[in-house]
Structure formats: C-alpha cells, structure tokens
C-alpha cells in the first residue's frame, strides 16, 4: 500500500481527497494536517467521512515526512513553496494543488501572485499535471503541479484545435461560470449565502490569476504566444464550472471536420467525453465525477469569418482539483488511471 499524507486537509479540496482516497485500492492515508482544525478528528469535522478517525495535526515537516511517501498539498497559494522544497529535499513525491509551481516563468508568477518565487530550480523539475497533455512526463515526476480549475475547463476545450492553421489564436474569449466552492472554505463576504444567492457576478475581470496559466499552456501547444480574454463568474451553486469559449476561424471549415478533430484527440482519454453535436454539457451531468464534457458548435452566419464555440463542463473540486490529483497519483505510481475515481461514494 502507498502511504499518503494530505497537508491542508480541512478545506474543500482536502475533504474531497479524503473521500476519494478512503476507497482507493492501493492507498492508505497516514497523516492529515490543518492548522485551524488541529486536534479534531476528521469524521467530527466532516460527518460524511464517518469512517475516518485520523486526527488533524499541525504541519511539522520533520515529523510529517516520516509518515508517507506521497504528499498532497492543499495549502494556500504562496505558502506551498517552502513545503514543496523541504519535501523534495527529503526525497518525497509531491502533488501540489496550489498555484505555486504551475507557472514556469518566475517573473510572471511574481506579477500575478505578488510575491517572489524562491525556488526557480524546482520549477524546472515540476511537471504540469494535466494527463491529457503530459501523461508520459507525469509518470516520472517527483513534483506534479495540479492545474487550476478554470484552466482545466479552458485548456481541455481548446487543446485539440489551438495549433490548427484555420484558428485565429488572437481571438480567443473564455467565459467561465463557477460554483462558490471555487472560492475556498474560508468565510468571505461576497461568498456567503445572502450575498451570493439569487445572483450571478463577474469578478476579477482582466485580472484573474488563472489567466497566465491558461496562456502558458495554450502557447506551448500552439508553439507561439497566445493571449486570451478570460472572464470568470460566480453562480449560486456549490460546485461545477461551465466554460463557453469563442474562437474566430481564419477560413471556412465544416462542423463535422471539427467534431472529428475533437473525437480523435480524446478518443483514448478515460475522463474526457466529446458529446455528439447538438448535445450540451451541463454541470449537473459531471457533478461529483472526474469527467470533462465537451461540445463544439459552429456559427457560420458571418460571411467573412466563422466562429467556433466550445462548451466545457467539469466539477471544479474533482477534475478541477482533487480528482485530477488522484488521477495524477495513479499515473505517477503505475496504478490504473481510473482507480479511486469510478463509482464514487456520496458527497455532501
């Protein structure tokens, strides 16, 4: 059995990791940390995890490193840097769910996260944890940077066509809507029930920190610089992301041709489903699962240029976070990629 630890396990992503890993056939959870909930039993904090009797403990690196071989980090952005470095030095494998090791350019990281990156050498050794693009590299990774939730929905939606000659890469608009769990478990005024219920709100317009992450990965696929317009929205539901992506085309193509590009690209992928034309992804259909659902549409009314419209749906806490992390673990350790991710137990 693989001994794993979850650092920062009292948040939403930590709770989902506990739920997924508790029924994983090859894993034993040996340590969970939380500064805020230290001393509490997991099942007392999360009653739906009634069989988990582990006690949350403070994050003490020297003590924790002895308890596991793989560490999931659900720590806040800016605070994972040091912990990853110490665990790496101790020879441990790491899946970091924060943003601290996703961006390869330290100047870009400092600009968007307003703090310097202290470990540029480790950034070079980190693999971006999107299996559909980097599966072979993830197999040998010691540090895997789990992608952000919005980037997963956007990159999976665009990856099949971003390098195609008929795509105008300077025209990409990504409109995403997320459930409130994406904001984390800490009580913040805009996300409490009376503020968010019966309301839809755009936020961080032109300034959302997932923007450079999306641009980084799309640029790597296209082999040229890609810039996007990305606008996120909060909607009054617990979980889920729906992204609607608009791309202008430089020449006319048939929808059947685009549909084939997508189905061929994801034909062997276990957790991406390209829906038949005319079917729409919904957050309800992927809720509680590690799947991404995609549909493509073509607006041909403009005689000068067509517009490709891609719709993508994921559960932000699973394919957008904890489910993706378990998928990455399965790849890193040679388990079946679906282990722990099918026939999932009930969630709250």
DOLUMDREN-24108 format. One line per field, with one value per residue (C-alpha): residue number from 1; x, y, z. Coordinates in nm, 2 decimals. Layout:
<sites>
pos NUM,...
xx X,...
yy Y,...
zz Z,...
</sites>
This chain:
<sites>
pos 1,2,3,4,5,6,7,8,9,10,11,12,13,14,15,16,17,18,19,20,21,22,23,24,25,26,27,28,29,30,31,32,33,34,35,36,37,38,39,40,41,42,43,44,45,46,47,48,49,50,51,52,53,54,55,56,57,58,59,60,61,62,63,64,65,66,67,68,69,70,71,72,73,74,75,76,77,78,79,80,81,82,83,84,85,86,87,88,89,90,91,92,93,94,95,96,97,98,99,100,101,102,103,104,105,106,107,108,109,110,111,112,113,114,115,116,117,118,119,120,121,122,123,124,125,126,127,128,129,130,131,132,133,134,135,136,137,138,139,140,141,142,143,144,145,146,147,148,149,150,151,152,153,154,155,156,157,158,159,160,161,162,163,164,165,166,167,168,169,170,171,172,173,174,175,176,177,178,179,180,181,182,183,184,185,186,187,188,189,190,191,192,193,194,195,196,197,198,199,200,201,202,203,204,205,206,207,208,209,210,211,212,213,214,215,216,217,218,219,220,221,222,223,224,225,226,227,228,229,230,231,232,233,234,235,236,237,238,239,240,241,242,243,244,245,246,247,248,249,250,251,252,253,254,255,256,257,258,259,260,261,262,263,264,265,266,267,268,269,270,271,272,273,274,275,276,277,278,279,280,281,282,283,284,285,286,287,288,289,290,291,292,293,294,295,296,297,298,299,300,301,302,303,304,305,306,307,308,309,310,311,312,313,314,315,316,317,318,319,320,321,322,323,324,325,326,327,328,329,330,331,332,333,334,335,336,337,338,339,340,341,342,343,344,345,346,347,348
xx 0.00,0.11,0.12,-0.01,-0.04,-0.28,-0.15,-0.42,-0.69,-0.97,-1.06,-1.29,-1.01,-0.87,-1.21,-1.26,-0.91,-1.01,-1.33,-1.16,-0.85,-1.05,-1.18,-0.87,-0.75,-0.38,-0.36,-0.36,-0.40,-0.15,-0.15,-0.37,-0.28,-0.47,-0.36,-0.72,-0.86,-0.56,-0.67,-1.00,-1.10,-1.17,-1.52,-1.62,-1.54,-1.67,-1.96,-1.99,-1.64,-1.77,-1.51,-1.21,-1.08,-0.75,-0.68,-0.58,-0.23,-0.02,0.22,0.56,0.77,1.03,0.75,0.53,0.80,0.83,0.47,0.42,0.58,0.35,0.22,-0.08,-0.05,-0.38,-0.21,-0.29,-0.10,0.23,0.27,0.34,0.68,0.88,0.69,0.74,1.11,1.15,0.96,1.16,1.49,1.36,1.31,0.93,0.69,0.45,0.13,0.08,-0.28,-0.18,-0.06,0.30,0.46,0.23,0.39,0.73,0.83,0.92,0.86,0.51,0.45,0.56,0.35,0.03,0.08,0.26,0.54,0.88,0.93,1.22,1.28,1.32,1.53,1.24,1.01,1.22,1.17,0.80,0.55,0.22,-0.04,-0.28,-0.27,-0.43,-0.13,0.16,0.09,0.43,0.61,0.38,0.49,0.84,0.76,0.87,0.67,0.34,0.17,-0.20,-0.38,-0.62,-0.99,-1.07,-0.76,-0.87,-1.20,-1.04,-0.73,-0.92,-1.17,-0.91,-0.62,-0.75,-0.77,-0.53,-0.25,-0.46,-0.39,-0.75,-0.77,-0.71,-0.53,-0.56,-0.94,-1.00,-1.26,-1.33,-1.64,-1.65,-1.90,-1.81,-1.99,-1.90,-1.67,-1.41,-1.35,-1.25,-1.39,-1.30,-1.60,-1.56,-1.84,-1.91,-1.94,-2.18,-2.53,-2.72,-2.47,-2.44,-2.78,-3.01,-2.72,-2.46,-2.15,-1.85,-1.53,-1.15,-1.22,-0.88,-0.70,-0.78,-0.47,-0.56,-0.51,-0.14,-0.17,-0.41,-0.20,0.12,-0.03,-0.20,0.12,0.31,0.05,0.04,0.42,0.36,0.24,-0.13,-0.32,-0.68,-0.97,-1.09,-1.39,-1.49,-1.83,-1.97,-2.31,-2.52,-2.44,-2.20,-1.97,-1.91,-1.76,-1.92,-1.69,-1.81,-1.52,-1.53,-1.27,-1.27,-1.16,-0.94,-1.11,-1.43,-1.44,-1.72,-1.86,-1.81,-1.44,-1.40,-1.61,-1.38,-1.07,-1.21,-1.32,-0.99,-0.79,-0.97,-1.06,-0.83,-0.89,-1.08,-1.22,-1.30,-1.62,-1.69,-2.07,-2.24,-2.33,-2.64,-2.59,-2.49,-2.26,-2.41,-2.25,-2.51,-2.40,-2.04,-2.11,-1.93,-1.72,-1.38,-1.52,-1.50,-1.78,-1.72,-1.94,-1.84,-2.06,-2.00,-2.16,-2.15,-2.37,-2.07,-1.97,-1.62,-1.53,-1.68,-1.68,-1.62,-1.80,-1.67,-1.87,-1.69,-1.82,-1.63,-1.67,-1.43,-1.35,-1.28,-1.15,-1.06,-0.87,-0.88,-1.00,-0.73,-0.48,-0.58,-0.56,-0.20,-0.11,-0.24,-0.01,0.29,0.27,0.16,-0.19,-0.49,-0.57,-0.93,-0.85,-1.05,-1.23,-1.52,-1.84,-1.75,-1.91,-2.17,-2.05,-2.22
yy 0.00,0.35,0.58,0.93,1.25,1.54,1.88,2.14,1.87,2.07,2.27,2.16,2.00,1.83,1.69,1.56,1.39,1.22,1.10,0.97,0.81,0.64,0.39,0.37,0.01,0.09,0.38,0.43,0.78,0.81,1.18,1.48,1.84,2.15,2.45,2.56,2.22,2.06,1.82,1.75,1.41,1.41,1.25,1.51,1.79,1.60,1.37,1.22,1.07,0.88,0.60,0.83,0.85,1.03,1.34,1.67,1.77,2.08,2.09,1.99,1.89,1.68,1.48,1.45,1.34,1.01,0.92,0.90,0.86,1.09,1.42,1.61,1.98,2.17,2.47,2.83,2.99,3.15,2.91,2.58,2.70,2.62,2.30,2.16,2.24,2.06,1.75,1.74,1.76,1.47,1.26,1.26,1.27,1.57,1.67,2.04,2.17,2.53,2.77,2.79,2.56,2.59,2.89,2.83,3.20,3.34,3.70,3.60,3.43,3.74,3.97,3.78,3.64,3.95,3.75,3.63,3.26,3.13,2.80,2.86,2.54,2.33,2.50,2.34,2.00,2.03,1.87,2.04,1.78,1.77,1.40,1.46,1.66,1.54,1.18,1.05,1.32,1.28,0.91,1.01,1.33,1.39,1.72,1.75,2.08,2.02,2.26,2.53,2.45,2.72,2.63,2.26,2.36,2.60,2.40,2.08,2.28,2.43,2.18,1.99,2.29,2.56,2.46,2.42,2.66,2.77,2.91,3.27,3.24,3.62,3.60,3.36,3.46,3.24,3.30,3.07,3.03,2.86,2.74,2.90,2.62,2.75,3.04,2.81,2.73,3.04,3.27,3.58,3.83,3.81,3.43,3.39,3.28,3.61,3.78,3.51,3.35,3.46,3.65,3.60,3.81,3.86,3.91,3.96,4.09,4.11,4.02,3.66,3.47,3.17,3.38,3.34,2.96,2.92,3.13,2.94,2.60,2.72,2.89,2.56,2.37,2.64,2.68,3.06,3.32,3.31,3.58,3.53,3.73,3.55,3.65,3.43,3.45,3.32,3.15,3.04,2.67,2.46,2.32,2.30,2.50,2.57,2.74,2.88,2.95,3.16,3.13,3.30,3.09,3.22,3.00,2.81,2.46,2.20,2.13,1.76,1.82,2.00,1.73,1.46,1.66,1.65,1.29,1.18,1.39,1.25,0.90,0.72,0.95,0.80,1.12,1.34,1.29,1.47,1.49,1.44,1.75,1.92,1.79,2.04,1.99,2.07,2.10,1.86,1.58,1.60,1.68,1.45,1.30,1.33,1.38,1.67,1.70,1.89,2.01,2.21,2.44,2.65,2.99,3.03,3.34,3.59,3.56,3.69,3.45,3.16,3.14,2.81,2.78,2.52,2.44,2.26,2.13,2.00,1.96,2.22,2.01,1.69,1.72,2.08,1.98,1.66,1.41,1.53,1.50,1.13,1.07,1.21,0.99,0.69,0.78,0.85,0.51,0.30,0.23,0.20,0.56,0.52,0.37,0.55,0.77,0.54,0.46,0.74,0.74,1.00,1.36,1.62
zz 0.00,-0.07,0.24,0.16,0.36,0.29,0.40,0.45,0.46,0.62,0.31,0.03,-0.18,0.12,0.21,-0.14,-0.14,0.19,0.03,-0.28,-0.12,0.16,-0.10,-0.32,-0.36,-0.33,-0.08,0.29,0.44,0.72,0.80,0.77,0.87,0.94,1.15,1.21,1.30,1.47,1.74,1.58,1.44,1.06,1.10,1.35,1.11,0.80,0.92,0.57,0.63,0.93,0.90,0.90,1.26,1.18,1.38,1.22,1.33,1.28,0.98,1.12,0.83,1.02,1.18,0.88,0.63,0.82,0.77,0.39,0.06,-0.14,-0.02,-0.15,-0.07,-0.04,0.11,0.02,-0.27,-0.17,0.13,-0.07,-0.19,0.12,0.20,-0.15,-0.13,0.20,0.09,-0.24,-0.04,0.18,-0.14,-0.13,-0.42,-0.42,-0.59,-0.52,-0.56,-0.51,-0.79,-0.66,-0.91,-1.22,-1.38,-1.53,-1.55,-1.21,-1.33,-1.44,-1.11,-0.91,-1.12,-1.07,-0.72,-0.58,-0.42,-0.55,-0.63,-0.42,-0.59,-0.97,-1.00,-0.87,-1.12,-1.39,-1.24,-1.19,-1.44,-1.51,-1.41,-1.70,-1.80,-2.14,-2.24,-2.02,-1.92,-2.01,-1.82,-1.52,-1.49,-1.39,-1.19,-0.84,-0.83,-1.01,-1.02,-1.02,-1.27,-1.16,-1.21,-1.47,-1.67,-1.69,-1.84,-2.08,-2.19,-2.25,-2.45,-2.67,-2.69,-3.00,-3.22,-3.08,-3.31,-3.63,-3.92,-3.95,-3.59,-3.51,-3.18,-3.12,-3.10,-2.80,-2.55,-2.25,-2.04,-1.74,-1.46,-1.13,-0.82,-0.49,-0.36,-0.60,-0.36,-0.08,0.26,0.45,0.51,0.29,0.25,-0.13,-0.10,0.20,0.12,0.15,-0.08,-0.35,-0.36,-0.65,-0.81,-1.08,-1.07,-1.29,-1.09,-1.14,-1.50,-1.68,-1.36,-1.27,-1.17,-1.39,-1.70,-1.73,-1.66,-1.95,-2.18,-2.08,-2.17,-2.49,-2.61,-2.56,-2.77,-3.04,-3.03,-3.04,-2.80,-2.72,-2.54,-2.43,-2.29,-1.98,-1.76,-1.47,-1.30,-0.97,-0.98,-0.68,-0.67,-0.47,-0.74,-1.11,-1.39,-1.73,-1.98,-2.31,-2.54,-2.86,-3.13,-3.47,-3.77,-4.05,-4.31,-4.35,-4.21,-4.17,-3.83,-3.90,-3.96,-3.62,-3.44,-3.58,-3.46,-3.11,-3.10,-3.25,-3.00,-2.69,-2.83,-2.58,-2.28,-1.99,-1.84,-2.14,-2.33,-2.65,-2.69,-3.01,-3.20,-3.06,-2.70,-2.43,-2.14,-1.80,-1.46,-1.32,-1.55,-1.43,-1.06,-0.83,-1.11,-1.26,-1.61,-1.85,-2.11,-2.43,-2.72,-3.03,-3.23,-3.54,-3.62,-4.00,-4.03,-4.07,-4.44,-4.36,-4.07,-3.88,-3.51,-3.33,-2.99,-2.75,-2.43,-2.15,-1.81,-1.51,-1.14,-1.01,-0.70,-0.89,-1.24,-1.15,-0.83,-0.61,-0.88,-1.11,-0.83,-0.77,-1.15,-1.14,-0.85,-1.04,-1.33,-1.11,-0.94,-1.23,-1.09,-1.33,-1.41,-1.30,-0.96,-0.69,-0.95,-1.06,-0.86,-0.62,-0.27,-0.19,-0.13,0.10
</sites>
